[in-house]
Amino acid sequence: MSGDRRRNRFHEWRRIRIGDLPVAVANRIETARVMVDESLKRRGLWRYPAYLTSTNGEVTYRCAVNESERSLFLQADAIHADGMPHVFVSRLRCGITLPERVATSDLFDDVACEAQAKGATMFMLGATELSNATAARLVKNRFPGLKLVGHRGGFFRNEDEEIRACGRIAELAPDILWVSMGVPREQRFIVRYRHRLTSVGVIKTSGGLFDFLTGSKQRAPVGMQDAGLEWLWRACLEPRRLGWRYLKTNPLALYLLLAKSG
């Protein structure tokens, strides 16, 4: 049933409006469990795969100024808060608070553990070929019982190459597909090719996950993460690439979080 987009377990989560996007009220452990269970339930059903993504300050800004990008996010089955400011705002402005930040870099380990225990398979798509291959090797070493059925870099020369990659993934039929291409390219890829991946159970966007797995990019210290200052850490590490971006997006994102949440 390749066009089947009936309700799934992700639709059962409560949602609150944060910065004008519906954000799922769920913690990491629950998210990992539901991701794996839902992916296994979908084996052999040939439905559209469930599509999960995340929001942060930059996403809040981009969705406010670009309607087409906002549409990509609104097509997701669930949106998680990958930003502590979203958690803080939920405590100030919403009747229901987010239990914690669901950072994809942390969620990956939770999902891998759950998948390893329950026999769910995974595919890693994205980043450069070198970073992707290195990340896949490290994941296999860290989770020796995990069924990682394949991996591939996320850069394509043309649409035909994208379609061939989707065909290969569809043949391998992973229960969970991680797409690490950055916003909005990964969301656009999923929306464009979801119909070609009906043998996949769940697709999760993952930004720079593979670079964090390899250590080529470093996470902020835990204290800065908890204080909602990971953006500042990243800006200090990459001032030329990220400094101006955050100066441009953060003020409007903060305004939107405070004014359009509830």
C-alpha positions as CSV (number, residue, x, y, z in Angstrom):
1,M,0.0,0.0,0.0
2,S,2.5,2.5,-1.2
3,G,0.4,5.6,-0.7
4,D,-0.9,4.6,2.7
5,R,-0.4,7.5,5.2
6,R,-2.7,6.4,8.0
7,R,-2.2,7.5,11.6
8,N,0.8,5.9,13.4
9,R,2.0,6.0,17.0
10,F,3.8,9.3,16.5
11,H,0.4,10.9,16.0
12,E,-0.6,9.8,19.5
13,W,1.9,12.2,21.1
14,R,0.5,15.4,22.5
15,R,1.8,18.5,20.7
16,I,2.3,22.1,21.7
17,R,2.9,25.1,19.5
18,I,6.5,26.4,19.8
19,G,7.4,29.2,17.4
20,D,4.4,28.3,15.2
21,L,5.4,24.6,14.7
22,P,3.7,21.7,16.4
23,V,6.3,20.1,18.7
24,A,5.9,16.6,20.1
25,V,5.8,16.3,23.9
26,A,8.1,13.3,24.3
27,N,11.5,12.5,25.9
28,R,14.4,10.7,24.3
29,I,13.8,7.3,25.7
30,E,10.2,7.3,24.7
31,T,11.1,8.6,21.3
32,A,13.7,5.9,20.7
33,R,11.3,3.1,21.8
34,V,8.4,4.4,19.7
35,M,10.7,4.8,16.7
36,V,11.9,1.2,16.8
37,D,8.5,-0.3,17.6
38,E,6.8,1.6,14.9
39,S,9.5,0.7,12.3
40,L,9.2,-3.0,13.2
41,K,5.4,-2.8,13.0
42,R,5.7,-1.5,9.4
43,R,7.8,-4.3,8.0
44,G,6.4,-5.6,4.8
45,L,3.4,-3.3,4.8
46,W,4.7,-1.0,2.0
47,R,3.4,2.2,3.4
48,Y,4.9,5.6,3.2
49,P,7.6,5.6,5.9
50,A,7.0,7.7,9.0
51,Y,9.0,11.0,8.7
52,L,10.5,12.6,11.9
53,T,12.4,15.8,12.0
54,S,13.5,18.4,14.6
55,T,13.3,22.1,15.2
56,N,15.8,24.6,16.8
57,G,16.3,28.3,16.6
58,E,17.5,28.3,13.0
59,V,14.5,26.2,11.9
60,T,12.2,28.5,13.8
61,Y,13.6,31.4,11.8
62,R,13.6,29.6,8.4
63,C,10.0,28.5,8.8
64,A,9.0,32.0,9.6
65,V,10.6,33.6,6.5
66,N,10.2,30.8,4.0
67,E,6.7,29.2,3.5
68,S,8.0,26.4,1.3
69,E,10.5,25.3,4.0
70,R,7.7,25.5,6.6
71,S,5.6,23.2,4.4
72,L,8.4,20.6,4.5
73,F,8.3,20.5,8.3
74,L,4.5,20.5,8.5
75,Q,4.5,17.3,6.4
76,A,6.4,15.4,9.1
77,D,4.7,12.9,11.4
78,A,6.4,14.4,14.4
79,I,8.7,17.3,15.1
80,H,11.0,17.2,18.2
81,A,12.7,20.1,20.0
82,D,16.4,19.9,19.4
83,G,17.0,23.1,21.3
84,M,17.0,24.1,25.0
85,P,15.3,27.5,24.2
86,H,12.3,25.5,23.1
87,V,12.2,23.7,26.4
88,F,12.6,27.0,28.3
89,V,9.8,28.6,26.3
90,S,7.4,25.7,26.9
91,R,7.8,26.3,30.6
92,L,7.0,30.0,30.3
93,R,4.3,30.0,27.6
94,C,2.7,26.6,27.4
95,G,0.2,24.7,29.6
96,I,2.2,21.5,28.9
97,T,6.0,21.6,29.1
98,L,8.5,19.7,27.0
99,P,10.2,17.1,29.3
100,E,13.6,17.6,27.8
101,R,15.5,18.5,24.7
102,V,15.6,15.6,22.2
103,A,19.0,16.2,20.6
104,T,19.5,13.9,17.6
105,S,23.1,13.4,18.5
106,D,22.0,11.9,21.8
107,L,18.9,10.2,20.4
108,F,20.9,8.2,17.9
109,D,22.6,6.2,20.7
110,D,19.2,5.6,22.4
111,V,17.7,4.3,19.1
112,A,20.8,2.2,18.3
113,C,20.6,0.5,21.7
114,E,16.9,-0.2,21.2
115,A,17.3,-1.4,17.7
116,Q,20.2,-3.7,18.7
117,A,18.0,-5.2,21.4
118,K,14.9,-5.7,19.2
119,G,16.6,-6.6,15.9
120,A,15.7,-3.5,14.0
121,T,17.9,-2.6,11.0
122,M,19.3,0.8,10.1
123,F,20.8,2.7,7.1
124,M,22.9,5.8,7.4
125,L,22.6,8.3,4.5
126,G,24.4,11.7,4.4
127,A,27.6,13.7,4.9
128,T,30.6,13.1,2.7
129,E,31.6,9.6,1.7
130,L,34.6,9.7,4.1
131,S,32.7,11.0,7.1
132,N,29.8,8.6,6.4
133,A,32.1,5.5,6.1
134,T,34.0,6.5,9.3
135,A,30.8,7.1,11.2
136,A,29.4,3.7,10.0
137,R,32.5,1.9,11.1
138,L,32.4,3.6,14.6
139,V,28.8,2.7,15.0
140,K,29.5,-1.0,14.1
141,N,32.3,-1.1,16.7
142,R,30.2,0.6,19.4
143,F,27.1,-1.5,18.7
144,P,28.4,-4.9,17.5
145,G,24.9,-6.5,17.6
146,L,23.3,-3.7,15.6
147,K,22.1,-4.6,12.0
148,L,23.5,-1.7,10.0
149,V,22.5,-2.9,6.5
150,G,24.1,-0.1,4.6
151,H,25.5,3.5,4.4
152,R,26.1,6.1,1.7
153,G,27.3,9.7,1.5
154,G,24.7,12.3,0.9
155,F,26.0,14.2,-2.1
156,F,24.6,13.5,-5.5
157,R,25.6,14.6,-9.0
158,N,22.1,14.7,-10.3
159,E,18.5,13.5,-9.8
160,D,19.2,10.2,-11.5
161,E,21.8,9.4,-8.9
162,E,19.4,10.3,-6.1
163,I,16.8,7.9,-7.5
164,R,19.3,5.1,-7.8
165,A,20.3,5.7,-4.2
166,C,16.7,5.5,-3.2
167,G,16.3,2.3,-5.2
168,R,19.3,0.7,-3.3
169,I,17.9,1.7,0.1
170,A,14.5,0.4,-0.9
171,E,16.1,-3.0,-1.8
172,L,17.8,-3.2,1.6
173,A,14.5,-2.2,3.3
174,P,16.0,-0.8,6.6
175,D,13.6,-0.3,9.4
176,I,15.1,3.1,10.2
177,L,16.8,5.4,7.8
178,W,18.9,8.3,9.1
179,V,19.2,11.2,6.6
180,S,22.0,13.6,7.5
181,M,22.1,16.4,4.9
182,G,21.3,19.6,6.8
183,V,18.3,21.9,6.7
184,P,16.4,22.1,4.4
185,R,18.0,19.7,2.1
186,E,17.3,16.6,4.2
187,Q,13.6,17.5,4.6
188,R,13.3,18.2,0.9
189,F,14.9,14.9,0.0
190,I,12.5,13.0,2.3
191,V,9.4,14.7,1.0
192,R,10.5,14.3,-2.7
193,Y,11.4,10.6,-2.4
194,R,9.2,9.3,0.4
195,H,7.1,7.4,-2.2
196,R,10.1,5.5,-3.4
197,L,11.0,4.3,0.1
198,T,7.9,2.4,1.1
199,S,9.9,-0.5,2.3
200,V,11.5,1.7,5.0
201,G,9.8,2.0,8.3
202,V,10.9,5.3,9.8
203,I,13.0,8.1,8.4
204,K,14.7,10.6,10.8
205,T,16.5,13.7,9.8
206,S,19.8,14.1,11.5
207,G,21.6,17.3,10.4
208,G,25.4,17.0,11.2
209,L,25.0,13.8,13.2
210,F,27.6,11.8,11.3
211,D,30.2,14.6,11.8
212,F,29.5,14.5,15.5
213,L,29.8,10.7,15.6
214,T,33.3,10.8,13.9
215,G,34.5,13.7,16.2
216,S,35.2,16.0,13.3
217,K,32.7,18.4,15.0
218,Q,32.6,18.6,18.7
219,R,29.5,19.0,20.9
220,A,29.4,21.8,23.4
221,P,30.2,21.1,27.1
222,V,27.2,19.7,28.9
223,G,26.8,22.9,30.9
224,M,26.5,25.0,27.8
225,Q,24.0,22.5,26.3
226,D,21.8,22.6,29.4
227,A,21.9,26.5,29.4
228,G,20.8,26.6,25.7
229,L,24.1,28.0,24.5
230,E,25.3,25.2,22.2
231,W,24.8,27.7,19.3
232,L,27.4,30.0,20.9
233,W,29.9,27.1,21.2
234,R,29.4,26.3,17.5
235,A,29.7,29.9,16.5
236,C,33.0,30.1,18.4
237,L,34.3,27.0,16.6
238,E,33.2,28.2,13.2
239,P,32.9,32.0,13.4
240,R,33.1,32.6,9.6
241,R,30.5,30.1,8.7
242,L,28.1,30.3,11.7
243,G,28.8,33.7,13.4
244,W,26.8,35.8,11.0
245,R,24.1,33.2,10.6
246,Y,23.4,33.2,14.3
247,L,23.5,36.9,14.6
248,K,20.9,37.1,11.8
249,T,18.6,34.3,12.9
250,N,18.7,34.2,16.7
251,P,17.0,37.6,17.5
252,L,14.0,36.8,15.3
253,A,13.9,33.2,16.5
254,L,13.8,34.3,20.1
255,Y,11.0,36.8,19.4
256,L,9.0,34.1,17.5
257,L,9.5,31.5,20.3
258,L,8.2,34.0,22.9
259,A,5.4,35.5,20.8
260,K,4.1,32.5,18.9
261,S,4.2,29.7,21.4
262,G,1.4,28.4,23.5
